[in-house]
Amino acid sequence: MTTPNNWQKSSFSGGADGNNCVEIAVLHPRIAIRDSKNPTYATLTFPTETFTAFLASLKADAR
């Protein structure tokens, strides 16, 4: 598997806890996720459709 080089941190990660979040990267046709505090540790990957459904579920629960 190719290692992504386009990691993005959430726009909500500012402030004092800015380094305590996850980062994502698009690795077509999958989405890669890693811990921003430990970027050399294991990376999880999910099919794009699965990750999109997961985000939609989180947004629906937040309402």
C-alpha positions, 0 to 999 in steps of 0.5 A: 500500500502507498503511504499518503503524503496529504494528511489533513487535520480537522479544522476543529483541532485548533486551540490548546488540544490542537494536536489531540486529534486524528488526521485523514488522507485520501488514498483512492479508493480508500481513506486513511486515518492516523493519530496526529500525536503518533503519526508513525504508528499504525494507520487505518484505512477504509473504503471511501463509501464506508468512511462517508457513511460513518461521517454522515452518521456522526453528523446526524447524531450531533443534531 
